[in-house]
Amino acid sequence: MRGAGIVREVTTSTPSAPVVHQSQRTTLRHDRPVAIITGASAGIGAATAIELARMGYDLVLVARRRDRLSEVAARASDAAKRLVRTEMLTMDVAEVGASAAILDAAERAFGRFDVVYANAGYGMERSVHATTSEELRAMFETNFFASAELCSDAARRLIAAGRGGHLLMCSSCVSKFTMPAFGAYSASKAAQAHMARAMAFELRPHGIMVSSVHPVTTRTEFFDVVRESLAPNARQLYAIHEMSKFFVQRPEKVARAIARSIGTRRTEIWTSVPTRVAAGVITAFPWLLDAAVAFSRRKPAPGSAG
């Protein structure tokens, strides 16, 4: 039944604290596994919530858009064909106290959590010298510090409880290499990847797995613009169509890769084998990327005089 995953809620808030929508059900015994997902209102976060619901998980969903979380909760129950107990929290993960509020809400509602997926983040396409210090710090607060704090706090609680679990951070394929206009974003994602790898070594003796997720883009707008500019040229249009299939993935594909990896020792989750191979080659031979960027700058734009 559509909407079955939405629970009756009350809203509590304190000055300078995140707004938290808490379930009124506080039974501590809970037999189903519980997954916490930030950035759960759309894209990879929403798709992962739905995929894990199919696998039998109940959910703690975190995002800034309350209306979208309700929709994801309903879709999760529809996909799972059961009532998925869902705790929805509306907050900015970069706010002070957000990580503790998220984990407290999970333990209050379910008495446990098993999977934490720090997915919240955003990108920015801008040259480094045109990026302000405030913009750079804000990006790192959301993309890196919020995810590191959430996973670190979750690890401490899992160790104290004597339970295993799986912690994941949504990094990116550009954590391994970068391109013009992606310096700030790539740096924040590289920091996530290194943090996750170190935590994987440190927490494995406690039965806690840690993984970084490295998707390629799930956006199609770039390729839509290019298609419009190349409409008269059927051969080039076909090439762009093929390129978009290579570089753009559906969020559901990423979600399935995440779901398959939970409980395994896979420290890096890549959703594109060619991109993973390319990242390895670029790491070993960085001059190849230098040459590719230089070539792209010499190549005339479509429709130009050359």
Backbone as CSV, one residue per row, in Angstrom:
resi,resn,N_x,N_y,N_z,CA_x,CA_y,CA_z,C_x,C_y,C_z
1,MET,0.848,-1.193,0.000,0.000,0.000,0.000,0.880,1.239,0.000
2,ARG,0.640,2.172,-0.915,1.455,3.357,-1.033,1.327,4.205,0.228
3,GLY,2.480,4.665,0.731,2.489,5.494,1.924,2.594,4.721,3.208
4,ALA,2.661,3.403,3.132,2.672,2.595,4.347,3.915,2.809,5.178
5,GLY,4.998,3.313,4.535,6.236,3.487,5.284,6.302,4.769,6.072
6,ILE,5.304,5.623,5.970,5.333,6.898,6.672,4.772,6.706,8.071
7,VAL,5.548,7.076,9.077,5.106,6.892,10.449,4.577,8.202,11.003
8,ARG,3.761,8.120,12.053,3.262,9.310,12.720,4.415,9.961,13.469
9,GLU,4.553,11.272,13.351,5.748,11.935,13.843,5.405,13.146,14.705
10,VAL,6.362,13.536,15.523,6.320,14.809,16.214,7.603,15.529,15.861
11,THR,7.596,16.836,15.907,8.769,17.621,15.574,9.318,18.263,16.822
12,THR,10.610,18.082,17.065,11.245,18.734,18.190,12.438,19.514,17.698
13,SER,12.749,20.615,18.328,13.928,21.387,17.966,14.375,22.202,19.159
14,THR,15.650,22.510,19.181,16.221,23.378,20.192,17.027,24.438,19.488
15,PRO,17.284,25.587,20.116,18.060,26.629,19.453,19.402,26.099,18.975
16,SER,19.754,26.469,17.719,21.035,26.109,17.106,21.200,24.606,16.910
17,ALA,20.106,23.856,16.962,20.177,22.404,16.767,19.396,22.030,15.518
18,PRO,19.723,20.900,14.884,18.968,20.470,13.716,17.525,20.165,14.085
19,VAL,16.630,20.348,13.109,15.236,19.967,13.300,15.128,18.477,13.047
20,VAL,14.560,17.754,13.996,14.490,16.299,13.914,13.038,15.865,13.959
21,HIS,12.624,15.072,12.984,11.291,14.469,12.992,11.443,13.086,13.589
22,GLN,10.907,12.871,14.774,11.100,11.622,15.497,9.848,10.758,15.428
23,SER,10.044,9.480,15.219,8.940,8.541,15.348,8.532,8.472,16.814
24,GLN,7.240,8.303,17.082,6.776,8.168,18.459,6.950,6.740,18.966
25,ARG,7.348,5.825,18.092,7.576,4.449,18.505,9.006,4.311,18.993
26,THR,9.186,3.848,20.195,10.524,3.799,20.782,10.876,2.408,21.307
27,THR,10.233,1.377,20.767,10.539,0.017,21.191,11.992,-0.305,20.884
28,LEU,12.755,-0.748,21.886,14.177,-0.971,21.696,14.472,-2.291,21.003
29,ARG,13.595,-3.282,21.125,13.842,-4.559,20.454,13.419,-4.444,18.998
30,HIS,14.351,-4.676,18.110,14.056,-4.554,16.687,14.886,-5.592,15.956
31,ASP,14.226,-6.516,15.267,14.914,-7.646,14.665,15.410,-7.372,13.251
32,ARG,14.802,-6.450,12.545,15.254,-6.148,11.191,16.516,-5.287,11.226
33,PRO,17.403,-5.446,10.244,18.552,-4.542,10.172,18.093,-3.130,9.832
34,VAL,18.878,-2.158,10.245,18.521,-0.749,10.076,19.636,-0.035,9.323
35,ALA,19.265,0.721,8.305,20.229,1.494,7.524,19.949,2.980,7.678
36,ILE,20.998,3.742,7.940,20.936,5.201,7.990,21.499,5.731,6.679
37,ILE,20.755,6.616,6.015,21.199,7.171,4.739,21.021,8.678,4.768
38,THR,22.098,9.423,4.578,21.990,10.876,4.452,21.894,11.240,2.971
39,GLY,21.376,12.428,2.704,21.152,12.807,1.315,20.188,11.859,0.639
40,ALA,19.134,11.484,1.383,18.251,10.392,0.949,17.037,10.855,0.160
41,SER,16.935,12.138,-0.150,15.706,12.634,-0.760,15.651,12.442,-2.270
42,ALA,16.787,12.150,-2.904,16.806,12.012,-4.361,18.064,11.272,-4.781
43,GLY,18.141,10.949,-6.065,19.359,10.405,-6.634,19.807,9.094,-6.012
44,ILE,21.123,8.981,-5.803,21.707,7.745,-5.285,21.183,7.429,-3.891
45,GLY,21.010,8.448,-3.051,20.522,8.212,-1.695,19.138,7.600,-1.680
46,ALA,18.224,8.163,-2.474,16.864,7.628,-2.537,16.857,6.225,-3.131
47,ALA,17.618,6.021,-4.199,17.667,4.701,-4.832,18.230,3.650,-3.883
48,THR,19.228,4.028,-3.082,19.802,3.085,-2.120,18.804,2.739,-1.026
49,ALA,18.043,3.732,-0.567,17.017,3.466,0.442,16.008,2.444,-0.066
50,ILE,15.582,2.608,-1.299,14.598,1.695,-1.877,15.189,0.297,-2.046
51,GLU,16.438,0.223,-2.500,17.092,-1.076,-2.701,17.280,-1.810,-1.377
52,LEU,17.689,-1.092,-0.333,17.889,-1.740,0.967,16.560,-2.153,1.592
53,ALA,15.503,-1.386,1.332,14.182,-1.792,1.815,13.790,-3.133,1.206
54,ARG,14.096,-3.321,-0.071,13.826,-4.612,-0.719,14.592,-5.747,-0.051
55,MET,15.769,-5.431,0.484,16.612,-6.443,1.122,16.205,-6.721,2.563
56,GLY,15.188,-6.002,3.062,14.704,-6.271,4.407,15.093,-5.250,5.452
57,TYR,15.717,-4.151,5.035,16.133,-3.129,5.990,14.984,-2.185,6.315
58,ASP,14.944,-1.723,7.566,14.190,-0.538,7.914,15.143,0.648,7.836
59,LEU,14.596,1.873,7.824,15.381,3.007,7.357,15.355,4.207,8.288
60,VAL,16.475,4.898,8.323,16.561,6.248,8.872,17.013,7.128,7.716
61,LEU,16.131,8.003,7.257,16.399,8.834,6.085,16.639,10.276,6.511
62,VAL,17.700,10.871,5.978,18.102,12.222,6.369,18.254,13.086,5.122
63,ALA,17.647,14.266,5.145,17.802,15.225,4.055,17.234,16.562,4.515
64,ARG,17.362,17.564,3.669,16.830,18.887,4.006,15.392,19.069,3.539
65,ARG,14.923,18.212,2.624,13.579,18.351,2.069,12.644,17.320,2.679
66,ARG,11.769,17.758,3.557,10.839,16.877,4.261,9.861,16.196,3.307
67,ASP,9.347,16.949,2.318,8.350,16.382,1.418,8.939,15.258,0.568
68,ARG,10.178,15.425,0.165,10.805,14.386,-0.653,11.107,13.125,0.159
69,LEU,11.451,13.290,1.420,11.691,12.118,2.264,10.425,11.284,2.399
70,SER,9.297,11.940,2.554,8.026,11.215,2.659,7.760,10.396,1.405
71,GLU,8.078,10.968,0.254,7.882,10.251,-1.001,8.809,9.043,-1.093
72,VAL,10.062,9.209,-0.682,11.009,8.085,-0.713,10.554,6.975,0.230
73,ALA,10.067,7.352,1.414,9.586,6.353,2.367,8.426,5.550,1.784
74,ALA,7.520,6.234,1.098,6.389,5.540,0.480,6.857,4.606,-0.632
75,ARG,7.795,5.077,-1.448,8.323,4.246,-2.536,9.074,3.031,-1.990
76,ALA,9.744,3.198,-0.867,10.465,2.070,-0.262,9.498,0.971,0.158
77,SER,8.389,1.353,0.774,7.395,0.352,1.174,6.756,-0.314,-0.035
78,ASP,6.498,0.483,-1.076,5.945,-0.095,-2.299,6.896,-1.130,-2.892
79,ALA,8.187,-0.787,-2.946,9.177,-1.685,-3.547,9.371,-2.946,-2.714
80,ALA,9.332,-2.797,-1.388,9.562,-3.936,-0.498,8.325,-4.799,-0.308
81,LYS,7.167,-4.250,-0.704,5.890,-4.963,-0.532,5.646,-5.329,0.933
82,ARG,6.011,-4.403,1.799,5.773,-4.554,3.236,5.829,-3.163,3.850
83,LEU,5.422,-3.074,5.104,5.535,-1.807,5.810,6.990,-1.631,6.244
84,VAL,7.662,-0.673,5.653,9.048,-0.370,6.008,9.032,0.709,7.086
85,ARG,9.478,0.357,8.270,9.538,1.359,9.330,10.597,2.383,8.976
86,THR,10.198,3.633,8.984,11.079,4.694,8.504,11.099,5.859,9.473
87,GLU,12.284,6.266,9.835,12.507,7.460,10.644,13.027,8.546,9.711
88,MET,12.346,9.684,9.669,12.733,10.761,8.761,13.242,11.955,9.550
89,LEU,14.422,12.437,9.197,15.035,13.563,9.884,15.343,14.660,8.877
90,THR,14.880,15.863,9.172,15.106,17.004,8.299,16.193,17.871,8.896
91,MET,17.348,17.921,8.239,18.464,18.703,8.762,19.533,18.873,7.704
92,ASP,20.430,19.802,7.969,21.649,19.975,7.192,22.737,19.185,7.909
93,VAL,23.337,18.207,7.244,24.305,17.334,7.912,25.550,18.082,8.367
94,ALA,25.770,19.293,7.833,26.955,20.058,8.218,26.745,20.863,9.500
95,GLU,25.525,20.874,10.026,25.266,21.616,11.258,25.931,20.943,12.451
96,VAL,26.294,21.758,13.422,26.888,21.227,14.651,25.878,20.310,15.343
97,GLY,26.312,19.135,15.718,25.441,18.194,16.421,24.613,17.300,15.529
98,ALA,24.745,17.446,14.199,23.905,16.659,13.295,24.184,15.162,13.413
99,SER,25.450,14.774,13.466,25.783,13.346,13.516,25.205,12.677,14.755
100,ALA,25.376,13.318,15.905,24.832,12.753,17.140,23.313,12.667,17.070
101,ALA,22.674,13.690,16.496,21.215,13.682,16.395,20.729,12.537,15.516
102,ILE,21.433,12.267,14.426,21.052,11.183,13.520,21.155,9.828,14.219
103,LEU,22.279,9.580,14.854,22.490,8.282,15.505,21.591,8.114,16.724
104,ASP,21.380,9.197,17.467,20.459,9.136,18.610,19.054,8.768,18.144
105,ALA,18.616,9.375,17.037,17.272,9.099,16.529,17.134,7.638,16.114
106,ALA,18.170,7.088,15.485,18.127,5.678,15.081,18.034,4.763,16.291
107,GLU,18.835,5.035,17.307,18.828,4.186,18.501,17.546,4.355,19.298
108,ARG,16.983,5.544,19.278,15.735,5.772,19.998,14.577,5.043,19.309
109,ALA,14.551,5.070,17.993,13.438,4.459,17.261,13.567,2.948,17.139
110,PHE,14.794,2.458,16.926,14.993,1.043,16.615,15.876,0.307,17.613
111,GLY,16.598,1.044,18.438,17.508,0.410,19.376,18.793,-0.075,18.741
112,ARG,19.018,0.258,17.459,20.189,-0.244,16.752,20.345,0.478,15.423
113,PHE,21.485,0.304,14.805,21.691,0.590,13.389,22.786,-0.347,12.914
114,ASP,22.732,-0.729,11.654,23.665,-1.711,11.101,24.489,-1.157,9.945
115,VAL,23.890,-0.274,9.184,24.553,0.318,8.020,24.411,1.828,8.101
116,VAL,25.497,2.537,7.842,25.469,3.995,7.754,26.050,4.377,6.401
117,TYR,25.260,5.065,5.587,25.723,5.513,4.275,25.738,7.034,4.261
118,ALA,26.928,7.617,4.371,27.093,9.075,4.334,27.116,9.503,2.872
119,ASN,25.946,9.805,2.359,25.783,10.096,0.938,25.632,11.585,0.650
120,ALA,25.243,12.380,1.639,24.973,13.800,1.409,26.225,14.511,0.908
121,GLY,26.052,15.342,-0.089,27.168,16.104,-0.631,26.715,16.888,-1.850
122,TYR,27.584,17.745,-2.342,27.248,18.511,-3.541,28.519,18.841,-4.310
123,GLY,28.344,19.218,-5.563,29.473,19.535,-6.418,29.491,20.991,-6.824
124,MET,30.586,21.375,-7.435,30.735,22.741,-7.931,31.742,22.711,-9.070
125,GLU,31.359,23.233,-10.212,32.244,23.278,-11.369,32.786,24.701,-11.500
126,ARG,33.989,24.897,-10.977,34.588,26.235,-10.966,36.092,26.095,-10.783
127,SER,36.851,26.958,-11.427,38.301,26.915,-11.261,38.664,27.223,-9.814
128,VAL,39.790,26.686,-9.376,40.192,26.849,-7.978,40.402,28.314,-7.636
129,HIS,41.028,29.066,-8.529,41.318,30.467,-8.206,40.061,31.329,-8.172
130,ALA,38.966,30.837,-8.756,37.697,31.570,-8.708,36.800,31.112,-7.566
131,THR,37.253,30.141,-6.795,36.492,29.624,-5.654,36.912,30.365,-4.399
132,THR,35.951,30.908,-3.663,36.283,31.646,-2.445,36.617,30.681,-1.311
133,SER,37.287,31.203,-0.303,37.608,30.383,0.867,36.341,29.889,1.543
134,GLU,35.315,30.749,1.570,34.054,30.364,2.200,33.400,29.211,1.444
135,GLU,33.426,29.269,0.115,32.842,28.189,-0.684,33.613,26.886,-0.503
136,LEU,34.929,26.987,-0.447,35.751,25.789,-0.277,35.507,25.148,1.082
137,ARG,35.464,25.972,2.126,35.214,25.440,3.465,33.823,24.822,3.574
138,ALA,32.832,25.479,2.971,31.462,24.955,3.027,31.371,23.593,2.343
139,MET,32.067,23.456,1.209,32.044,22.171,0.509,32.686,21.074,1.346
140,PHE,33.817,21.375,1.972,34.475,20.367,2.803,33.650,20.048,4.047
141,GLU,32.951,21.031,4.599,32.108,20.765,5.765,31.044,19.723,5.432
142,THR,30.419,19.854,4.268,29.364,18.915,3.882,29.928,17.610,3.337
143,ASN,30.819,17.718,2.363,31.298,16.517,1.673,32.231,15.665,2.523
144,PHE,33.104,16.315,3.304,34.103,15.546,4.047,33.838,15.492,5.544
145,PHE,33.818,16.642,6.213,33.755,16.623,7.675,32.463,15.992,8.193
146,ALA,31.329,16.280,7.561,30.061,15.701,8.029,30.070,14.181,7.902
147,SER,30.572,13.665,6.783,30.599,12.208,6.602,31.621,11.556,7.519
148,ALA,32.782,12.205,7.703,33.803,11.645,8.597,33.300,11.604,10.033
149,GLU,32.618,12.664,10.455,32.101,12.704,11.829,31.012,11.660,12.037
150,LEU,30.108,11.533,11.067,29.020,10.565,11.202,29.567,9.143,11.288
151,CYS,30.488,8.800,10.398,31.027,7.434,10.401,31.899,7.172,11.621
152,SER,32.653,8.171,12.064,33.485,7.987,13.258,32.628,7.786,14.500
153,ASP,31.583,8.602,14.633,30.677,8.469,15.777,29.962,7.125,15.729
154,ALA,29.532,6.725,14.532,28.865,5.426,14.389,29.804,4.286,14.769
155,ALA,31.069,4.393,14.372,32.044,3.345,14.708,32.212,3.212,16.214
156,ARG,32.306,4.334,16.900,32.459,4.283,18.367,31.265,3.603,19.017
157,ARG,30.075,3.883,18.529,28.874,3.281,19.113,28.791,1.782,18.799
158,LEU,29.162,1.404,17.596,29.144,-0.020,17.251,30.159,-0.798,18.080
159,ILE,31.334,-0.230,18.273,32.352,-0.892,19.096,31.858,-1.038,20.527
160,ALA,31.270,0.025,21.071,30.768,-0.018,22.445,29.666,-1.058,22.605
161,ALA,28.859,-1.233,21.550,27.760,-2.207,21.606,28.230,-3.623,21.301
162,GLY,29.480,-3.764,20.856,29.989,-5.088,20.524,29.372,-5.678,19.279
163,ARG,28.942,-4.813,18.351,28.306,-5.280,17.125,29.139,-4.879,15.915
164,GLY,29.029,-5.672,14.867,29.614,-5.295,13.593,28.674,-4.370,12.849
165,GLY,29.058,-3.985,11.666,28.241,-3.109,10.848,29.000,-2.741,9.592
166,HIS,28.407,-1.866,8.797,29.059,-1.420,7.566,28.865,0.082,7.430
167,LEU,29.963,0.805,7.272,29.963,2.249,7.097,30.405,2.564,5.676
168,LEU,29.681,3.468,5.025,30.004,3.822,3.648,30.018,5.330,3.474
169,MET,30.940,5.824,2.649,30.989,7.230,2.274,30.874,7.327,0.758
170,CYS,30.050,8.244,0.273,29.903,8.426,-1.168,31.012,9.337,-1.668
171,SER,32.048,8.745,-2.224,33.144,9.502,-2.814,32.809,9.741,-4.292
172,SER,33.742,9.545,-5.181,33.506,9.799,-6.600,34.643,9.206,-7.408
173,CYS,34.402,9.013,-8.705,35.500,8.577,-9.569,36.597,9.636,-9.631
174,VAL,36.237,10.918,-9.446,37.253,11.976,-9.514,38.010,12.130,-8.198
175,SER,37.819,11.194,-7.268,38.688,11.162,-6.091,40.073,10.644,-6.462
176,LYS,40.181,9.973,-7.613,41.449,9.390,-8.056,42.167,10.260,-9.083
177,PHE,41.440,11.134,-9.734,42.036,12.072,-10.691,41.125,13.291,-10.753
178,THR,41.621,14.378,-11.275,40.790,15.571,-11.347,40.893,16.183,-12.728
179,MET,40.054,17.184,-12.961,40.007,17.870,-14.246,39.802,19.349,-13.994
180,PRO,40.021,20.184,-15.002,39.766,21.613,-14.823,38.343,21.859,-14.348
181,ALA,38.186,22.774,-13.412,36.897,23.188,-12.840,36.362,22.219,-11.798
182,PHE,37.086,21.149,-11.503,36.639,20.188,-10.497,37.613,20.061,-9.329
183,GLY,38.518,21.020,-9.182,39.549,20.908,-8.155,39.001,20.801,-6.745
184,ALA,38.092,21.697,-6.369,37.553,21.693,-5.008,36.753,20.421,-4.743
185,TYR,35.900,20.063,-5.687,35.078,18.863,-5.523,35.952,17.614,-5.446
186,SER,36.912,17.497,-6.350,37.792,16.327,-6.351,38.563,16.209,-5.046
187,ALA,39.031,17.347,-4.530,39.795,17.323,-3.280,38.942,16.814,-2.124
188,SER,37.686,17.259,-2.056,36.814,16.814,-0.959,36.516,15.323,-1.068
189,LYS,36.369,14.838,-2.292,36.075,13.416,-2.488,37.311,12.545,-2.264
190,ALA,38.489,13.063,-2.606,39.719,12.324,-2.322,39.923,12.190,-0.820
191,ALA,39.605,13.255,-0.082,39.720,13.199,1.380,38.805,12.120,1.943
192,GLN,37.589,12.026,1.426,36.670,10.970,1.860,37.249,9.583,1.594
193,ALA,37.777,9.387,0.394,38.287,8.069,0.016,39.436,7.636,0.916
194,HIS,40.352,8.554,1.215,41.485,8.209,2.078,41.024,7.939,3.511
195,MET,40.074,8.723,3.994,39.552,8.512,5.339,38.873,7.145,5.440
196,ALA,38.068,6.816,4.440,37.369,5.528,4.451,38.350,4.364,4.411
197,ARG,39.407,4.476,3.612,40.378,3.390,3.523,41.091,3.185,4.860
198,ALA,41.484,4.286,5.513,42.140,4.168,6.820,41.205,3.538,7.846
199,MET,39.930,3.965,7.846,38.966,3.404,8.786,38.728,1.925,8.522
200,ALA,38.797,1.511,7.261,38.610,0.092,6.940,39.683,-0.758,7.609
201,PHE,40.932,-0.293,7.571,42.009,-1.010,8.251,41.781,-1.042,9.761
202,GLU,41.397,0.106,10.311,41.303,0.252,11.764,40.134,-0.516,12.366
203,LEU,39.020,-0.598,11.627,37.787,-1.142,12.201,37.538,-2.606,11.867
204,ARG,38.267,-3.154,10.910,38.048,-4.555,10.542,38.206,-5.503,11.731
205,PRO,39.183,-5.291,12.639,39.276,-6.189,13.802,38.038,-6.173,14.691
206,HIS,37.225,-5.114,14.585,35.994,-5.018,15.374,34.788,-5.575,14.616
207,GLY,35.015,-6.129,13.433,33.907,-6.656,12.646,33.120,-5.590,11.920
208,ILE,33.711,-4.402,11.767,33.042,-3.285,11.094,33.704,-3.070,9.741
209,MET,32.918,-3.162,8.673,33.421,-2.932,7.329,33.250,-1.455,6.956
210,VAL,34.174,-0.937,6.174,34.108,0.453,5.713,34.405,0.481,4.219
211,SER,33.580,1.209,3.463,33.752,1.291,2.011,33.561,2.722,1.531
212,SER,34.298,3.084,0.504,34.022,4.319,-0.227,33.346,3.939,-1.538
213,VAL,32.386,4.761,-1.966,31.620,4.504,-3.186,32.105,5.482,-4.252
214,HIS,32.378,4.974,-5.460,32.983,5.798,-6.511,32.140,5.770,-7.788
215,PRO,30.983,6.421,-7.775,30.165,6.440,-8.990,30.704,7.440,-10.005
216,VAL,30.322,7.247,-11.269,30.486,8.302,-12.253,29.228,9.155,-12.163
217,THR,29.118,10.168,-12.987,28.009,11.101,-12.832,26.668,10.427,-13.123
218,THR,25.640,10.872,-12.421,24.275,10.416,-12.708,23.464,11.541,-13.344
219,ARG,24.156,12.612,-13.757,23.466,13.732,-14.388,23.536,13.603,-15.905
220,THR,22.493,14.032,-16.580,22.453,13.955,-18.039,22.408,15.330,-18.694
221,GLU,22.339,16.419,-17.934,22.162,17.746,-18.514,23.284,18.105,-19.475
222,PHE,24.528,17.763,-19.110,25.663,18.102,-19.964,25.485,17.511,-21.357
223,PHE,25.102,16.245,-21.408,24.974,15.581,-22.696,23.756,16.086,-23.463
224,ASP,22.716,16.533,-22.764,21.563,17.117,-23.440,21.966,18.383,-24.188
225,VAL,22.779,19.224,-23.558,23.243,20.461,-24.190,24.090,20.147,-25.415
226,VAL,24.986,19.167,-25.280,25.851,18.806,-26.403,25.024,18.252,-27.552
227,ARG,24.011,17.451,-27.243,23.163,16.902,-28.301,22.508,18.022,-29.106
228,GLU,22.029,19.056,-28.410,21.377,20.171,-29.092,22.343,20.870,-30.039
229,SER,23.580,21.043,-29.601,24.558,21.748,-30.431,24.987,20.920,-31.636
230,LEU,24.830,19.600,-31.571,25.286,18.721,-32.646,24.136,18.143,-33.466
231,ALA,22.927,18.654,-33.263,21.754,18.067,-33.908,21.900,17.864,-35.415
232,PRO,22.511,18.798,-36.192,22.603,18.594,-37.636,23.572,17.482,-38.031
233,ASN,24.473,17.094,-37.159,25.516,16.138,-37.508,25.186,14.775,-36.918
234,ALA,24.629,13.890,-37.737,24.154,12.601,-37.235,25.290,11.759,-36.666
235,ARG,26.460,11.780,-37.312,27.574,10.946,-36.843,28.053,11.402,-35.469
236,GLN,28.228,12.730,-35.309,28.674,13.235,-34.009,27.598,13.038,-32.953
237,LEU,26.331,13.173,-33.342,25.238,12.974,-32.396,25.235,11.537,-31.887
238,TYR,25.487,10.583,-32.777,25.561,9.182,-32.359,26.716,8.972,-31.384
239,ALA,27.858,9.617,-31.666,29.021,9.484,-30.785,28.712,10.015,-29.392
240,ILE,28.020,11.147,-29.318,27.666,11.721,-28.018,26.672,10.822,-27.293
241,HIS,25.740,10.220,-28.044,24.785,9.298,-27.422,25.522,8.123,-26.786
242,GLU,26.504,7.583,-27.507,27.282,6.478,-26.962,28.111,6.932,-25.766
243,MET,28.673,8.141,-25.826,29.476,8.661,-24.724,28.624,8.845,-23.477
244,SER,27.388,9.336,-23.642,26.526,9.544,-22.479,26.210,8.224,-21.793
245,LYS,26.066,7.140,-22.572,25.817,5.836,-21.957,27.031,5.365,-21.164
246,PHE,28.226,5.767,-21.610,29.458,5.352,-20.935,29.660,6.119,-19.640
247,PHE,29.389,7.444,-19.654,29.745,8.288,-18.522,28.601,8.541,-17.547
248,VAL,27.359,8.360,-17.946,26.225,8.663,-17.074,25.550,7.361,-16.662
249,GLN,25.324,7.208,-15.358,24.690,6.007,-14.838,23.392,6.358,-14.131
250,ARG,22.493,5.436,-14.128,21.273,5.615,-13.358,21.574,5.395,-11.877
251,PRO,20.948,6.167,-10.990,21.168,5.976,-9.550,20.883,4.550,-9.095
252,GLU,19.926,3.893,-9.745,19.574,2.529,-9.355,20.742,1.559,-9.553
253,LYS,21.558,1.792,-10.577,22.723,0.925,-10.796,23.719,1.073,-9.654
254,VAL,23.942,2.315,-9.223,24.845,2.556,-8.099,24.281,1.916,-6.833
255,ALA,22.977,2.065,-6.620,22.339,1.503,-5.424,22.483,-0.012,-5.375
256,ARG,22.332,-0.673,-6.516,22.475,-2.135,-6.534,23.909,-2.551,-6.207
257,ALA,24.879,-1.786,-6.696,26.280,-2.097,-6.386,26.554,-1.938,-4.896
258,ILE,25.978,-0.906,-4.295,26.136,-0.695,-2.853,25.512,-1.855,-2.086
259,ALA,24.288,-2.222,-2.462,23.579,-3.295,-1.756,24.346,-4.613,-1.826
260,ARG,24.924,-4.910,-2.994,25.684,-6.163,-3.139,26.944,-6.169,-2.278
261,SER,27.467,-4.996,-1.967,28.743,-4.907,-1.247,28.587,-4.898,0.267
262,ILE,27.390,-4.646,0.754,27.194,-4.573,2.203,27.484,-5.933,2.841
263,GLY,28.288,-5.899,3.882,28.676,-7.116,4.573,29.918,-7.773,4.011
264,THR,30.457,-7.226,2.915,31.684,-7.762,2.331,32.869,-6.891,2.752
265,ARG,34.066,-7.337,2.404,35.276,-6.571,2.720,35.713,-5.679,1.562
266,ARG,34.803,-5.358,0.706,35.120,-4.527,-0.461,35.293,-3.081,-0.010
267,THR,36.521,-2.595,-0.012,36.787,-1.260,0.534,36.478,-0.143,-0.451
268,GLU,36.461,-0.446,-1.745,36.088,0.542,-2.755,35.011,-0.057,-3.645
269,ILE,33.922,0.674,-3.816,32.813,0.220,-4.647,32.798,1.071,-5.909
270,TRP,33.189,0.473,-7.015,33.190,1.149,-8.308,32.030,0.611,-9.135
271,THR,31.353,1.513,-9.830,30.174,1.121,-10.595,30.435,1.133,-12.094
272,SER,31.665,1.417,-12.489,32.047,1.408,-13.901,33.450,0.836,-14.014
273,VAL,33.567,-0.342,-14.610,34.887,-0.965,-14.773,35.799,-0.116,-15.656
274,PRO,35.334,0.410,-16.807,36.229,1.248,-17.618,36.746,2.471,-16.862
275,THR,35.886,3.098,-16.058,36.326,4.267,-15.304,37.341,3.879,-14.247
276,ARG,37.141,2.722,-13.615,38.116,2.262,-12.616,39.465,1.992,-13.266
277,VAL,39.448,1.368,-14.428,40.698,1.104,-15.143,41.363,2.416,-15.548
278,ALA,40.546,3.362,-16.050,41.091,4.661,-16.450,41.722,5.379,-15.269
279,ALA,41.078,5.294,-14.101,41.630,5.939,-12.907,42.982,5.342,-12.543
280,GLY,43.098,4.019,-12.666,44.373,3.376,-12.372,45.459,3.774,-13.351
281,VAL,45.099,3.842,-14.630,46.075,4.227,-15.654,46.529,5.666,-15.448
282,ILE,45.587,6.561,-15.145,45.933,7.967,-14.934,46.812,8.130,-13.702
283,THR,46.543,7.335,-12.670,47.384,7.395,-11.472,48.815,6.968,-11.793
284,ALA,48.949,5.924,-12.603,50.283,5.429,-12.962,50.976,6.325,-13.987
285,PHE,50.184,6.902,-14.895,50.750,7.727,-15.969,49.997,9.058,-16.043
286,PRO,50.230,9.969,-15.094,49.464,11.219,-15.054,49.615,12.082,-16.294
287,TRP,50.696,11.906,-17.041,50.897,12.705,-18.244,49.818,12.433,-19.293
288,LEU,49.179,11.257,-19.221,48.108,10.959,-20.167,46.932,11.914,-19.988
289,LEU,46.580,12.200,-18.739,45.503,13.155,-18.489,45.937,14.554,-18.905
290,ASP,47.188,14.903,-18.636,47.701,16.209,-19.065,47.554,16.362,-20.578
291,ALA,47.920,15.317,-21.307,47.842,15.368,-22.762,46.399,15.463,-23.239
292,ALA,45.497,14.726,-22.573,44.087,14.750,-22.970,43.479,16.127,-22.760
293,VAL,43.794,16.763,-21.630,43.272,18.105,-21.362,43.840,19.101,-22.359
294,ALA,45.132,19.003,-22.648,45.753,19.912,-23.610,45.131,19.747,-24.993
295,PHE,44.861,18.497,-25.386,44.249,18.241,-26.689,42.846,18.823,-26.760
296,SER,42.074,18.662,-25.685,40.698,19.167,-25.689,40.663,20.680,-25.804
297,ARG,41.682,21.357,-25.306,41.722,22.816,-25.387,42.125,23.297,-26.776
298,ARG,42.858,22.472,-27.510,43.256,22.848,-28.867,42.149,22.573,-29.873
299,LYS,41.286,21.623,-29.541,40.241,21.199,-30.469,39.177,22.284,-30.592
300,PRO,38.797,22.716,-31.820,37.784,23.765,-31.967,36.418,23.308,-31.486
301,ALA,35.646,24.225,-30.951,34.298,23.914,-30.476,33.393,23.595,-31.654
302,PRO,32.338,22.767,-31.460,31.404,22.441,-32.542,30.796,23.703,-33.132
303,GLY,30.802,23.790,-34.464,30.199,24.935,-35.118,31.118,26.121,-35.271
304,SER,32.329,26.037,-34.705,33.253,27.163,-34.819,33.958,27.104,-36.161
305,ALA,34.650,28.173,-36.490,35.345,28.252,-37.773,36.621,27.433,-37.763
306,GLY,37.000,26.929,-36.592,38.195,26.119,-36.485,39.336,26.882,-35.886
